[in-house]
Amino acid sequence: MKNINPEKKPRWLWPSLLLLSPCVTAAPVQITLAPAAIFNQSGSATGSVASLAVMDQSGVQDTASNYVSFLSPGSYYQGYRRYNVPLSISPRWIISLKVRANYYGPAKTQQLWTWRGYDWTRNTWVKIGTNNAVPNQWTTLTFNVFSAARLVNGNGELRLQLLSGTGTGNAKLDYEAVTVKYNNPGGPAIAGCPMFPANNIWNRRVDNLPVHAQSSQWIDTIGRFTGFHMDFGSGKWDGGPIGIPYNIVSAAHVPKYTLSFYYGNQSDAGPYPIPAAPLIEWGGDHHLLVVDTDLCRLYEIFDISRKNGQWRGGSGAIWNLTGNQLRPDTWTSADAAGLPMLPGLVAYDEIQTGAIKHALRFTTNCTSGYIWPAKHQAASGSCSNPPPMGARFRLKASYDISQYSPRMQVLLTAMKTYGIMLADNGSAWYVSGAPDERWDNDMLHELDQLTGDAFEAVDVSGVMVDPDSGEASP
């Protein structure tokens, strides 16, 4: 996969385009979950649990395939929906739960329907809310639950029960979801989701790690006196935005597609949520990055295109942002290194907050092999001592950054603290970021004076917990 760009790019203003940038914050963050299964304890239910993931009924619509009916003929209904909270979220971190349900049924004066949550600490059901709704019309109910940690057990199980009264009238649910709000103990986050756990290698400081034995050779190969280039900014280059954009979606409300990949044997099958007018990287690699805020999933596609209404791509990878999984050995992703792309992008919002707390993605023009956490090579160029995919570098502690503007010092501090990671073939020392009209391109060009001589390669092998996991030890 190539990503070779001109050494210098003129910048000029361009029409406004909505580009969302990661918001890096320690806490709180949130994740919205759909139910995984329905268990009937008394009475019965008709319909698929999958239909509860999407809200698509309103008014007096009656598309039976799009909802679940909870029936209480001659007696009463009692049953629960099981939710699976990611195991990376400790119950003790949970601040609150918000339950949203799209309900159709009788008024509570005719038939009382009650939502309850299971308290694992006391082994009892606790009331959350009731069907306080317009009768026989789809109504979205919202129940806020505080002191909610007791409703999630150590296996991540959350149970929501629906219980009828002694009146008459069935309940229909078109949608039900639980938003879990919790304190994330460190690490970047995006749109309420963690940008991988705080102990992920992308989020691990490297300023205290040893210099790699091949540091000098790799620096010479990439270019000891070659200047750096921030491959992102404001305005347009060659007709399109500068950098790698991404999309924030609620997957419950956007179409999902199964793509044909030409590296299909190393791609995740999907389906992939793609909004109606997705932001796609301008230029040769045509990357599409999508964050689903419902399930905290990251979908990345290399070389996406659409023909005759059908989406297709070079390769695709789906990442659980709450976990530390890596690709299978020798598998690519949307990036040549088999790594996720989004956690390595520089975002303007990070500059505003005054801290970037993750490694940055960069490219070079001659590579071979791969080392942890990378899982794939795409050998390129002919050179002595080519660096491998996944190689980590940092700006030397002795490098004086006081000459730079305060905002560029934020970026340089991140290069000292978290470093940069080799992730793709392209121009030497090109650092990736997200387009944003707030970037000052002249300010970004301050970093053109950086050269490879100011950097050193870092040996991260000592913090690897498992070669098949992105978890890094403290």
C-alpha positions in Angstrom: 0.0 0.0 0.0 1.5 3.2 -1.1 1.0 6.6 0.4 3.6 8.8 -1.3 2.9 12.5 -1.4 4.8 15.5 -2.7 7.5 16.8 -0.3 5.8 20.2 -0.1 2.2 21.1 -0.4 0.8 24.6 -0.9 -2.1 25.4 1.5 -5.1 27.6 0.8 -8.5 28.0 2.3 -11.4 25.7 1.2 -15.1 25.5 1.7 -16.3 24.3 5.1 -16.6 20.6 5.6 -17.7 18.9 8.8 -14.7 16.9 10.0 -14.9 15.5 13.5 -11.7 15.1 15.6 -10.9 12.9 18.5 -11.5 14.3 21.9 -8.9 13.1 24.2 -10.0 13.0 27.8 -9.5 10.7 30.7 -13.1 10.4 31.8 -16.0 10.0 31.7 -16.7 8.0 28.5 -19.8 6.1 27.5 -20.9 3.2 25.4 -24.3 2.3 24.1 -25.3 -1.4 24.0 -28.0 -3.3 22.3 -29.5 -6.4 24.0 -27.9 -9.7 23.2 -30.7 -12.1 24.1 -34.3 -12.3 25.4 -35.3 -14.7 28.2 -39.0 -15.3 28.9 -39.7 -16.2 32.5 -43.5 -16.1 32.2 -45.6 -15.5 29.2 -44.0 -15.2 25.8 -42.4 -12.9 23.3 -42.5 -12.8 19.5 -39.9 -11.2 17.3 -36.1 -11.1 17.0 -33.8 -9.5 19.6 -31.9 -8.0 16.6 -34.9 -5.8 15.8 -34.3 -4.0 19.1 -31.0 -2.6 17.9 -32.7 -0.1 15.5 -35.4 2.4 16.2 -37.5 2.5 13.0 -41.2 2.7 14.2 -43.0 5.9 15.0 -46.6 7.2 15.3 -48.9 4.2 14.7 -46.7 2.2 12.4 -47.1 -1.5 12.7 -44.3 -3.3 10.9 -44.3 -6.6 12.9 -40.8 -7.6 11.7 -39.3 -4.5 13.2 -40.3 -5.0 16.8 -40.8 -7.5 19.7 -44.2 -8.2 21.2 -44.3 -9.2 24.9 -47.5 -11.1 25.5 -49.5 -11.7 28.6 -52.7 -13.6 27.6 -54.6 -14.8 30.6 -51.8 -14.2 33.1 -48.8 -11.8 33.1 -45.5 -11.4 31.3 -42.1 -11.5 33.0 -38.8 -11.8 31.2 -35.5 -10.0 30.7 -33.0 -8.9 28.0 -29.4 -9.7 28.6 -26.8 -7.0 27.8 -23.1 -7.8 27.6 -20.9 -5.0 29.0 -17.3 -5.2 27.6 -15.1 -6.9 30.1 -12.6 -4.1 29.8 -15.1 -1.9 31.7 -14.9 -2.7 35.4 -18.2 -2.4 37.2 -16.6 -0.2 39.7 -15.9 2.4 37.0 -19.6 2.7 36.1 -21.2 6.1 37.0 -24.7 5.7 35.6 -26.9 3.9 33.1 -29.4 5.4 30.7 -32.1 3.1 29.3 -34.0 4.1 26.2 -36.9 2.1 24.9 -39.3 2.8 22.0 -42.7 1.5 23.4 -46.1 0.9 22.0 -49.0 -0.3 24.1 -51.7 0.5 26.6 -51.7 3.3 29.1 -50.3 2.4 32.5 -53.8 2.8 33.9 -54.9 -0.1 31.7 -51.8 -2.2 32.0 -48.8 -1.4 34.0 -45.5 -2.4 32.4 -42.4 -2.0 34.6 -38.7 -2.0 33.8 -36.4 -3.5 36.4 -32.7 -4.1 36.7 -31.1 -7.0 38.5 -29.0 -6.0 41.5 -26.2 -8.6 41.6 -25.0 -7.4 45.1 -28.4 -8.0 46.7 -29.8 -10.7 44.3 -33.0 -8.8 43.7 -34.8 -6.8 41.0 -35.0 -3.0 41.4 -37.5 -0.8 39.6 -36.1 1.5 36.9 -39.3 2.9 35.2 -42.8 2.3 33.8 -44.8 2.8 30.6 -45.6 6.4 31.2 -46.4 6.9 27.6 -49.1 8.0 25.1 -51.3 4.9 24.7 -51.1 2.9 21.5 -48.5 5.2 19.9 -44.8 4.7 19.7 -43.2 6.7 22.5 -39.5 6.8 23.4 -39.0 6.3 27.1 -35.9 7.2 29.0 -34.9 5.9 32.4 -31.8 7.2 34.2 -30.1 4.8 36.7 -27.6 6.1 39.2 -25.5 4.0 41.6 -25.6 1.6 38.6 -22.4 -0.4 39.2 -24.4 -3.0 41.1 -26.4 -3.9 38.0 -23.3 -5.3 36.2 -21.6 -8.4 37.4 -18.0 -9.5 37.0 -18.7 -11.2 33.7 -20.1 -8.0 32.2 -23.8 -9.2 32.4 -26.6 -6.7 32.8 -30.2 -7.8 32.9 -33.2 -5.6 32.2 -36.5 -7.1 33.1 -40.0 -6.2 31.7 -42.9 -7.1 34.0 -46.6 -6.7 33.3 -49.3 -5.9 35.8 -52.6 -7.6 36.2 -54.4 -5.6 33.6 -54.8 -6.2 29.9 -52.7 -5.2 26.9 -49.5 -6.4 25.4 -46.3 -4.3 25.1 -44.3 -3.8 21.9 -40.7 -2.6 21.8 -39.1 -1.4 18.6 -35.9 -0.4 20.3 -34.1 -0.8 23.6 -30.6 0.2 24.5 -28.5 0.9 27.5 -25.9 3.7 27.6 -23.2 2.9 30.2 -21.3 6.0 31.4 -18.1 5.3 33.2 -14.8 6.7 34.3 -12.0 5.7 32.0 -8.9 5.5 34.2 -6.6 7.2 31.7 -6.1 6.9 28.0 -7.5 8.7 24.9 -11.2 8.6 24.1 -13.4 9.5 21.1 -17.1 10.3 21.0 -17.7 8.6 24.3 -15.6 5.6 23.5 -12.1 4.7 24.6 -9.4 4.9 21.9 -8.3 1.4 23.0 -7.6 0.8 26.7 -5.2 3.0 28.6 -2.7 0.1 28.7 -2.7 -0.3 24.9 0.7 0.1 23.2 -0.5 3.1 21.3 -1.2 4.8 24.6 2.0 3.7 26.4 4.7 6.2 27.2 8.1 5.4 25.7 10.2 8.2 27.2 11.5 5.7 29.8 12.3 2.8 27.5 15.7 1.8 26.2 17.1 2.8 22.8 16.8 0.1 20.2 20.0 -1.6 19.2 19.4 -0.8 15.5 18.4 2.8 16.2 21.3 4.4 14.3 21.0 2.2 11.2 17.2 2.7 11.0 17.6 6.5 11.3 20.3 6.5 8.6 18.0 4.5 6.3 14.9 6.7 6.7 17.0 9.9 6.5 19.1 11.3 9.3 19.0 14.7 7.7 15.7 14.4 6.0 13.1 16.8 7.2 9.7 15.9 8.8 6.4 16.8 7.2 3.0 17.0 8.9 0.8 15.4 6.3 -2.4 17.1 7.4 -3.8 20.6 7.8 -6.5 23.0 6.6 -7.5 23.8 3.1 -7.1 21.6 0.0 -4.3 19.9 -1.8 -4.9 18.6 -5.4 -8.6 19.2 -5.0 -9.3 17.5 -1.6 -8.8 17.9 2.2 -5.3 17.4 3.6 -5.0 14.4 5.9 -7.1 11.3 6.8 -10.7 12.1 7.9 -13.0 9.8 9.8 -16.7 9.4 10.4 -18.6 9.2 13.7 -21.9 7.3 13.5 -24.5 5.5 15.4 -24.5 2.2 13.5 -28.2 1.6 14.5 -29.0 4.5 12.2 -26.8 4.0 9.1 -26.8 1.4 6.4 -24.4 -1.6 6.7 -22.7 -3.1 3.7 -20.8 -6.3 3.0 -17.9 -5.4 0.7 -15.9 -7.3 -1.8 -12.2 -7.0 -0.9 -9.2 -7.9 -3.1 -7.3 -8.9 0.0 -10.4 -10.8 1.2 -8.5 -13.6 2.9 -7.0 -11.0 5.3 -10.1 -8.9 5.8 -12.9 -8.9 8.3 -16.2 -9.8 6.6 -18.3 -7.1 8.1 -20.9 -5.8 7.5 -19.5 -2.2 7.7 -21.6 0.8 8.6 -21.2 3.5 5.9 -23.0 6.8 6.1 -24.7 8.3 3.1 -21.9 10.8 2.3 -18.8 9.3 4.0 -15.6 11.3 4.5 -12.9 9.4 2.6 -9.2 10.1 2.4 -8.4 12.2 -0.7 -5.7 10.7 -2.8 -4.3 7.3 -3.7 -5.1 5.2 -0.6 -8.8 6.2 -0.2 -9.0 5.1 3.4 -12.5 5.1 5.1 -12.5 5.2 8.9 -15.8 4.9 10.8 -16.4 4.9 14.5 -19.6 3.3 15.7 -20.5 5.0 19.0 -23.2 2.4 19.9 -20.8 -0.5 20.2 -17.4 1.4 20.3 -16.2 -0.3 17.2 -13.7 1.1 14.6 -14.2 0.1 11.0 -11.3 0.9 8.6 -11.2 0.2 4.9 -8.3 0.6 2.5 -8.9 1.7 -1.1 -12.7 2.0 -0.9 -14.7 2.7 -4.0 -18.3 2.5 -5.1 -19.5 1.2 -8.5 -23.1 0.6 -9.6 -24.2 1.1 -6.0 -21.8 -1.6 -4.6 -19.0 -0.7 -2.2 -15.7 -2.5 -2.5 -12.3 -2.1 -1.1 -8.7 -3.4 -0.9 -8.9 -4.7 2.7 -11.0 -4.1 5.8 -10.5 -4.4 9.5 -12.9 -4.1 12.5 -11.5 -3.1 15.8 -13.1 -3.3 19.3 -12.0 0.0 20.9 -12.5 -1.4 24.4 -10.0 -4.3 23.8 -6.4 -5.0 23.0 -6.8 -7.4 20.2 -4.3 -7.5 17.3 -4.7 -8.9 13.8 -3.8 -12.5 13.2 -0.1 -13.0 12.4 0.8 -11.9 8.8 -2.6 -10.2 8.3 -2.9 -6.7 6.9 -5.5 -4.2 8.1 -6.4 -1.0 6.3 -2.8 -0.1 6.9 0.3 -1.9 5.6 1.5 -2.7 9.1 -1.7 -4.5 10.1 -2.4 -1.8 12.7 -5.4 0.4 13.3 -5.0 3.9 11.8 -7.2 6.1 13.9 -5.3 5.9 17.2 -2.2 7.3 15.5 -3.8 10.4 13.9 -3.1 13.9 15.2 -6.3 15.8 15.9 -6.7 19.5 16.4 -8.8 19.1 19.5 -5.9 17.4 21.1 -3.7 20.4 20.5 -6.5 22.5 22.1 -6.6 20.4 25.2 -2.8 20.8 25.6 -1.9 17.1 25.5 -1.6 14.3 23.0 -1.5 11.0 24.9 -0.7 8.5 22.2 1.9 7.6 19.6 1.6 9.1 16.1 1.4 7.3 12.8 4.2 7.9 10.2 5.4 6.5 6.9 8.7 6.0 5.1 9.8 4.8 1.7 11.9 1.7 2.4 10.7 -1.0 4.8 11.0 -4.7 5.4 9.5 -7.1 8.0 7.5 -6.3 11.0 7.8 -6.2 14.8 5.3 -6.1 17.6 2.7 -4.7 17.6 2.6 -4.8 13.8 1.4 -8.0 12.2 2.1 -7.5 8.5 4.9 -6.3 6.2 4.6 -4.8 2.7 8.3 -4.6 1.8 9.0 -1.5 -0.2 12.2 0.1 -1.7 15.7 -1.1 -1.9 18.0 0.0 0.9 20.4 -1.2 3.6 19.0 -1.8 7.1 15.3 -1.1 6.3 13.2 -0.5 9.4 10.3 -2.9 10.0 6.6 -2.0 10.3 5.7 -1.3 13.9 9.1 0.3 14.7 8.7 3.0 17.4 10.8 6.2 17.5 10.9 9.2 19.9 12.1 12.7 19.8 15.3 12.9 21.9 14.8 14.2 25.4 17.6 16.7 24.8 15.9 18.3 21.8 15.0 22.0 22.6 11.4 22.6 21.8 11.2 26.1 23.3 11.9 27.7 19.9 8.5 26.4 18.6 5.0 28.0 19.1 3.1 26.7 22.1 0.7 24.6 20.0 3.5 22.9 18.2 5.2 22.2 21.5 2.2 20.1 22.4 2.9 17.9 19.3 6.6 17.8 20.0 6.0 16.8 23.6 3.9 13.9 22.4 6.8 12.8 20.1 9.1 12.8 23.1 6.7 11.1 25.4 4.7 8.7 23.2 6.8 8.7 20.1 5.8 7.8 16.5 5.1 4.4 15.0 5.9 3.2 11.5 2.7 2.0 9.9 2.8 2.4 6.1 5.0 2.9 3.1 5.1 6.5 1.8 7.3 9.5 2.0 10.0 9.5 4.7 9.1 11.1 8.1 5.5 11.9 7.0 3.3 12.2 10.1 -0.4 11.5 9.8 -3.3 13.6 11.1 -7.0 14.5 10.5 -8.0 17.4 8.4 -9.4 20.4 10.2 -10.1 24.0 9.1 -8.7 25.2 12.4 -5.1 24.1 11.6 -2.7 26.9 10.9 -0.6 25.4 8.0 2.2 27.9 8.5 2.4 26.8 12.1 2.6 23.1 11.1 5.4 24.0 8.7 7.5 25.0 11.8 8.1 21.3 12.1 9.7 21.1 8.7 13.0 21.9 10.4 12.8 18.6 12.4 15.1 15.9 11.0 15.7 12.3 11.7 18.9 13.2 13.6 16.7 14.5 16.4 15.1 11.0 16.9 16.0 7.6 18.2 14.4 4.2 17.9 12.9 2.7 21.0 12.9 -0.9 22.1 9.3 -1.7 23.2 9.8 -5.5 23.4 10.2 -5.3 27.2 6.6 -4.1 27.7 5.0 -6.7 25.5 2.6 -8.9 27.5 1.6 -11.2 24.7 2.6 -11.2 21.1 -1.1 -11.5 20.1 -2.2 -8.6 22.3 -1.7 -4.8 22.1 -1.5 -4.7 25.9 1.6 -3.1 27.3 2.9 -3.5 30.8 3.4 -0.4 33.0 
